């Protein structure tokens, strides 16, 4: 695989689940009464800010690692082993949260939209 496509692959690996989670959060917002939205949006902004800082550092680190790769490499080099473990853990946590019945819609709306 050409190294140029590793950036695209990394974007898809992180971007597609992000879009899916954001859409779930927006759908949860649609079920909320309008008088509660202002404070949920504040929580979402806080979550978004925290994840922006965390994932911004990760993106910079992974782009640097991809830049150091040879011109022809494999898709496994989009991130280091710790990154793949992070992807798997976050996916498993998302699946678990989906099936836990006691999680309120307010949490889903604010956390997923911020994520």
C-alpha positions in Angstrom: 0.0 0.0 0.0 1.3 3.4 -0.9 2.1 5.6 2.2 -0.3 8.3 0.9 -3.2 6.0 1.4 -2.3 5.3 5.0 -3.5 8.7 5.9 -6.8 8.0 4.2 -7.0 4.6 5.9 -6.3 6.1 9.3 -8.9 8.8 8.8 -11.5 6.1 7.9 -10.5 3.9 10.8 -11.1 6.8 13.3 -13.7 8.9 11.3 -16.4 6.4 10.4 -17.0 5.3 14.0 -16.9 8.9 15.0 -19.6 9.8 12.5 -21.7 6.9 13.6 -21.4 7.8 17.3 -22.2 11.5 16.6 -25.3 10.5 14.7 -26.5 8.4 17.7 -25.9 11.3 20.0 -27.9 13.7 17.7 -30.7 11.1 17.5 -30.7 11.0 21.3 -30.9 14.8 21.4 -34.0 14.7 19.3 -35.8 12.8 22.0 -35.0 15.3 24.7 -37.4 18.0 25.9 -36.3 21.4 24.6 -36.0 23.0 28.1 -33.2 20.6 29.0 -31.1 21.1 25.9 -29.1 24.1 27.0 -27.2 22.3 29.8 -26.8 19.2 27.8 -25.2 21.3 25.0 -22.8 22.7 27.6 -21.8 19.2 28.7 -21.4 18.2 25.1 -19.1 21.2 24.5 -17.0 20.2 27.5 -16.7 16.6 26.3 -15.9 17.8 22.8 -13.1 20.0 24.1 -11.6 17.2 26.2 -11.6 14.8 23.4 -10.4 17.4 20.9 -7.2 17.8 23.0 -6.8 14.1 23.6 -7.4 13.0 19.9 -5.5 16.0 18.6 -2.3 14.7 20.2 -3.0 11.2 18.9 -3.6 12.4 15.4 -0.3 14.4 15.4 1.6 11.4 16.8 0.1 9.0 14.2 0.7 11.3 11.3 4.4 11.6 12.4 4.6 7.8 12.5 3.1 7.4 9.1 5.5 10.0 7.7 8.4 7.9 8.9 7.2 4.7 7.2 8.7 3.6 3.9 6.8 4.5 0.7 5.3 1.0 0.4 3.9 -0.4 3.6 0.8 -2.2 5.1 -2.4 -0.8 6.5 -1.3 -2.1 9.9 1.1 0.8 10.1 -1.6 3.4 10.3 -1.0 3.3 14.1 1.2 1.5 16.6 0.0 -1.5 18.6 -1.2 0.8 21.4 -3.4 2.6 18.9 -5.0 -0.7 17.7 -5.6 -1.7 21.3 -7.2 1.7 21.9 -9.5 1.2 18.8 -10.5 -2.3 20.0 -11.1 -1.1 23.6 -13.2 1.9 22.5 -15.2 -0.3 20.2 -15.9 -2.8 22.9 -16.9 -0.1 25.3 -19.3 1.4 22.8 -20.9 -2.1 22.3 -21.2 -2.6 26.0 -22.8 0.9 26.5 -25.3 0.1 23.8 -26.6 -2.9 25.6 -26.7 -1.5 29.2 -30.3 -0.6 29.8 -29.8 1.8 32.7 -27.8 4.5 30.8 -30.0 7.6 30.4 -30.6 9.3 27.1 -29.0 12.5 28.5 -25.7 10.7 28.8 -25.9 9.2 25.3 -26.8 12.6 23.8 -24.1 14.6 25.5 -21.3 12.1 25.5 -21.8 10.7 22.1 -22.2 14.1 20.5 -19.1 15.3 22.2 -17.1 12.3 21.3 
